[in-house]
Amino acid sequence: MVALKLKPLRFYLSGEKHFFEAIRNIFGFYPGNISLYKLAFTHKSQAEELHNGIRISNERLEFLGDTVLSTVVADYLFRMFPFKDEGFLTETRSKIVSRTQLNKLSLKLGVDQLIIHTQDKNNVYKSIKGDAFEALIGAIYLDKGYDFTRKILINRVIKNNFDLNELINTDLNFKSRLIEWAQKEKMPMEFVVVKEVGAGYQKQYIVNVMVNNELAGTGRDYSIKGAEQNASMKALEFFGINGNTKS
């Protein structure tokens, strides 16, 4: 006889029962601090303004979730491919955590249905779905800790939603694509390392990509090459370029 998973008492006392059920349906567990998850779904267009002028949205959780997701994926790939070099690992990770992939993942899992945002601006925010997914990962991390979040990401997200063999054979070299497009459009571009965060094995690089002397994207990674790839990905999204290079 299979034991039923009982709903926690806080479920019945909360006015956010739909969030409890939604997280349970997507990830298989009931949240502890439901306010974290509600914040994860609050887009900046619906940010609550405090008395001191600070606006509360999911942007800080998105930053945290991006880092946690990148770390978990890097660790997973490192163990899965013990004989592959840094370049292979960096590019494969970029394919998994790309904004395009996270937007698709958000739609597939139903995360997009929970986002609180200004309806008439929905089409303006091209990365809103992927941003919310990263913010959700940040919420899980704060609520449940790293080990729990790692297991959720690997067992319920990566293994269930990504075919690594197919991904590896897919060409998603964002930097090369951006360079090709910029050359075609006769726009000068350059990558600039603007900051180094942390030290030793925890050091990360923040890179800006400047196109036509304007900031087009910012990337962050444990290697300069990875940060350039991430910045290029953001720039391609900024210019509305997907698939093959085109204007």
N, C-alpha and C positions, 0 to 999 in steps of 0.2 A: 504494500500500500504506500503510495507516494504522499509524503508530508506536504501540506500546503504552506506556502510562505505567507505568514500573517503580516498585515499592514501594521506599521508602528503606530503607537498611540498618537504621536504628533500629526499623523495623517488626518485623523478624525478631528483634531483640534485646529487644524490649519485652514485658512481661507484660500489656500493655493493647492487644492487637491489635484487639479489638472496637471500641475507641474510635477507633483509626486508621481502620478500615474505615467506621465510622459517619460520621465527619466527611467522609471521602472521598465517601461516598454522598450526603450531604446537600448539601455545598458544592463538591465537585469538586476538593479538594486534600488532601494529607496534612499533618497537623500537624507543627510543629517541636518545640515543648515540650509533650509530651503531658500533663504534670502540670497545666498550666494548664487544659486541657480537662476533665480529670477533676475538678478543683476546681470548674469551672463547673457540673458536674452534681451537686455535693454540697450537698444541702439542709441547712439549719441543724439539722434534726432528726437528722442524721447527722454533725454537725460533730465534727471531731477536736479534743480539748482538749490544749493544750500544757502544759508544766510550770508556766508562769506564769499559768495560768487562762484564757488567750485561746483562744477556740474558732474553728477555721478552717472556713469554709463559703463558699458562692458569693456571699454578700451584698456583699462589696467589688467583686467582678467585675460583679455586677448593677448597682451604682451606676455603674461605669465604662461598661458596655455601654449603659445607659440614655442617658448623655450622648453617646456616640459615635453611637448610632442616631438620636437626636433631631437631632444636627448634620447627619448624612448626609441624612436625610429633608428637613430644612429647606433644605439646599443644592440637593437634587434638585428640590424643588417651586419654589424660587426661579428656577431655570433653565427649568423646564418651563412656568411661568406668569409671564412677564415683565411682564404688565400687570395682574396681580391684586394687591389690597391686602393689608396685613399681617393683617387679620382673616380673610380667605379662607385665606391661607397657614397661619395658626395653627390654624384649625379643621380644615383638611385634614390637617395633620400630626398633630393629636390623634386623628383617625380612624384613621390608620395605626398609631400607636404606642400606642393604647389597650390596656389590659390584656386586654380581651375579644378584640381582634384578635390579640394576641401569644399568648394561650392557644390560639386556633384555629390559628395558624400553627405553634405548637409541635407540635400534634397532627398537622397535615398533613405536616410535615417528618419526624416521628418523633423529635423531640427529647425528647418526654415519656417515651419508652421507655428513655432513658439516665439519667434522674434517679435519684440515690441518696437515698432518703428512708425514713423509718419508715412501713412499710406501713399500720399501723392508724390513722395520722393523715392519710392521704391526702386524705380529704374535708374536713379542717379547713383545709388550705392552698389557698384558692381560686385564688391567683395563682401557684402553684408552677410551672406550665408556662411562663407568660410570663416569670417571674423567671429561670428557667433559660435561656430564649432570650436574654434580655438579658445574662446572665452569659457565655453562649457568645460573644456579640459582643465583650464585654470581653476574653475570652481570645484571640480572633482578632486584635484590635487589638494586644494586647501581644506576640503571637507573630509577626505579619506586618506590623504597621504600619497607619497610617491609609489610605493610598492603596489598599492591597490590600483592606482591610476595606470601604472605600467601593465598590469594584468588585463585591465579592461581594454586598453588600447591594442594590445597584442592579440588577445583572444576574441574580442568582439568587434574590433574595427579592422585591423590589418589583415588577419587571417580570413575574415569573412567577406572582405570587400576589395582586396587587391590580389591580382594574379601577378606574382613577382616575375615570372618568366615572361609574361606578356609586357609588363612594364619595362623590364630590362631591354627588351627588343624595340621599344618605342623611342624614337628620337625626340628628346625634349631638351636639347641644348639651348637654353634660353639666351645665353650670352652670344653664341654664334648667330642665332636668329635675329637678335637685336642689332648686332653689328651689320649683318647683311641688309636689314631694313634701312638702317641709318645711312649706309653707303648708297643705297638705291635712291633715297630721298635727298642725298647730298647734305646731310646734317652732321656736323662734327659731334663727337661723343667721347667721353672719357670716364674712367672709374677712379674714384678718390676714396682712399681709406681715411675716414674722418675721426675714428675713435677706436681704441682697444679697451675692452672691458674684461676684468679678471686677470688672472695670472696662471702660469703653468699650463696644465692640461685643461683648465677651465677658461682659458683666454678665448674671447670671441672678438671678431672684427666687425665693425660697422662700416659699410661701403655705400657711398652715393654714386649713382650713375647720372652724369650730366649729358643731356642731349640738346644740342643747339644752345648751349650755355644756360640751360634751365634744368632744375632738379626733376628727374623723371621717375626715380625710384630709389629706395633705400633697402639694403639687405644686411642680414646679420647671420654670422655662422662662425664655426670654430676654425675655419680656414678662410683665407682671402678669396680663394677660388670659389668656395661655396657661397660666400657673401656676395660675390660678383654675380653668380648665377641667380641668387635670390633677388638681388637688385634688378637684374635684367628681366626676371619674371614680372616684377612689379611694374617696370617700365613698359613691357609689352601690354600689360593690362591697362596701363594709363593711356596708351595710344590706341587701345582697342584692337590690338593685333592678336589673332589666334590662328592656329593651324599653320599654314605656310606663310612666309613673310609676304606682307602686302600693306599697302597704304590704306 
